[in-house]
Amino acid sequence: MKIGIGQINTRIGDFGNNIEKIRRTCEKLAREGAEFAVFPECSVSGNPLKDLVFYDKFVEAAQDALHSLAASLPIPAVVGCPRRCAGAVGYRNSAYWIESGGIREVYDKHLLPNYGALNDARNFDSGEDFCVVEFKGKKIGLTICEDIWTIPCISTAARYARMAKPMEYYASLNARGERRLDLLVNISASVFSTSNDSVRKRGGLLDEVSAKAGVPLVWCNLVGGSDDIIFAGGSAYVDSIKCVCKCLKKFEEDSLVVDTDAEKGYDGDAYDYQGIGDLRKALVLALRDFIQKCGLKRVLIGLSGGIDSALVAALAVEALGAENVIGVSMPSKISSAHSVADAKALAENLGIEFHIVPIADTVETVEETLSPLFSGKERDVTEENIQSRARGLILMAISNKFGALVLTTGNKSECSVGYCTLYGDTCGGFAPICDVYKTDVYKLCNYINTSAGREIIPQNTIDKPPSAELRPGQKDEDSLPPYDLFDAILRLHIDGFKSASEIIGVGYDAEVVKDVLKKVAGAEYKRRQYPIGPKVSPVAYSADRKIPVAIKRGIQ
């Protein structure tokens, strides 16, 4: 059998363009010999829908688009779309087998994740029945995303221990030697992270699912960015019995026709997470899709001469083109000469529009305005933050005047401990590296330069000690541990949910650990007000970690 896999990038609520993309891809796959085609979860409506499904008109429009699509496909196809139902929530996440101009079969997602960035249980009812479609003498089982994540080697499997599991049903069909299943299809929208992109390898999830069912698996995964979530694509056809795996590209749209009788070789290991190179592609995809799906075009970045803003600018140029990126240097009286020089060199290397807007007069005016109120008070962090907020004011004014979205440039390490100024360097509409640790920022910058074969990010920006430059001679390490140590502690505390005593117990200095965790706890209110940005780590602040602000600190 020849099966088409259509890995597409959808836009939530853009029903017309979504179904047109499905139609065009299906026509292409048909020309290439596919007998039927498979598309991702919620491919008609876009994904994730969150509370949009509670608007009946939204679901009705999705269903109208589905029926319009069904009447125009050249070959049968499996697509995803929400629907109304009589359950407690009132909606189901469904897979549709479309054939001969209409809907032949419907399968509803059974297992509804409610952890991390996923909250399907809030928005959908679980399915009640399983579905096997007979097509050209073959029996094809349908599943949706989480339905196959119950293999014992997967940590989330225990969540469904007492539930009816689709994998148990489909595995039972051939258990007695009877051939009651020939193929398993899974339409998916699997959330990307650096720890969750290892499903294609030998012995990985997809291989184990095929082995358990005793049949080949077609896994069609969504690709694209959606606010703070990334879908990596990398769809696959896996036959564990023949030791076959054929994958589609990651971080871009792709399509492929697989011949179940002729495929050979296993390439899944090469498509699982490949380190900094994949991280870069994920961030570029997230940024490009956020800007384009919001109907925007240009972005604006405050260039400090530091490594974080340099990385964001480089990612923005790759995502949107140099003509759509504006850089602004905003030196104060205490800014070093290299801050402006490095920012200018970066802008020239990237070929972007560049401006210098000094903030000394603005800061002086604010300080003079406040001087009667502040009389007799020592200068402290208040005056430092006036500089940052002056920069935020200027960036937002330029944004309003020229219609360019401000990109926030903070990284995860500094956001973790509140090493940022509310209404200052936290201004912006999207934060591309807010879930990237500082040590990975350095790796990404070096990777960008190496990949380009030339200096994109000035070497001085990479080599010089990082500093906010809010007071003379200031360096990050004045108040933070070295970043290698700092990030190691943060990964244990944030990604691993380890408390101080547990981190100290594995050998880290007690005073350093307590200081870092105290700062993390104290910055919770700042992170609540931070712009959204893409989840790439195991535990992102925006999508995964839910900690109250008004609590007694220290226990965690």
Sequence and secondary structure as in RCSB ss.txt:
>XXXX:A:sequence
MKIGIGQINTRIGDFGNNIEKIRRTCEKLAREGAEFAVFPECSVSGNPLKDLVFYDKFVEAAQDALHSLAASLPI
PAVVGCPRRCAGAVGYRNSAYWIESGGIREVYDKHLLPNYGALNDARNFDSGEDFCVVEFKGKKIGLTICEDIWT
IPCISTAARYARMAKPMEYYASLNARGERRLDLLVNISASVFSTSNDSVRKRGGLLDEVSAKAGVPLVWCNLVGG
SDDIIFAGGSAYVDSIKCVCKCLKKFEEDSLVVDTDAEKGYDGDAYDYQGIGDLRKALVLALRDFIQKCGLKRVL
IGLSGGIDSALVAALAVEALGAENVIGVSMPSKISSAHSVADAKALAENLGIEFHIVPIADTVETVEETLSPLFS
GKERDVTEENIQSRARGLILMAISNKFGALVLTTGNKSECSVGYCTLYGDTCGGFAPICDVYKTDVYKLCNYINT
SAGREIIPQNTIDKPPSAELRPGQKDEDSLPPYDLFDAILRLHIDGFKSASEIIGVGYDAEVVKDVLKKVAGAEY
KRRQYPIGPKVSPVAYSADRKIPVAIKRGIQ
>XXXX:A:secstr
 EEEEEE    TT HHHHHHHHHHHHHHHHHTT SEEE  TTTTT S  GGGGG HHHHHHHHHHHHHHHTT SS
 EEEEEEEE SSSS EEEEEEEEETTEEEEEEE     EETTEEHHHH        EEEETTEEEEEEEGGGGTT
 TTSGGGGGGTTS  HHHHHHHHTTTS    SEEEEEE  B  TTS   SSTTSHHHHHHHHHTS EEEEE EEE
ETTEEEEB  EEEETTTTEEEE  BSS EEEEEETTT   B GGGGS  THHHHHHHHHHHHHHHHHHTT   EE
EE  SSHHHHHHHHHHHHHH GGGEEEEE   TT  HHHHHHHHHHHHHHT EEEE   HHHHHHHHHHHHHHHT
T    HHHHHHHHHHHHHHHHHHHHHHT EEB    HHHHHTT S TTTTT SSB TTTTS HHHHHHHHHHHHH
HHTS SS HHHHHS     SSTT  GGGTS  HHHHHHHHIIIIIS   HHHHHHTT  HHHHHHHHHHHHHTHH
HHHTS      SSS TTTT    SSS TT  
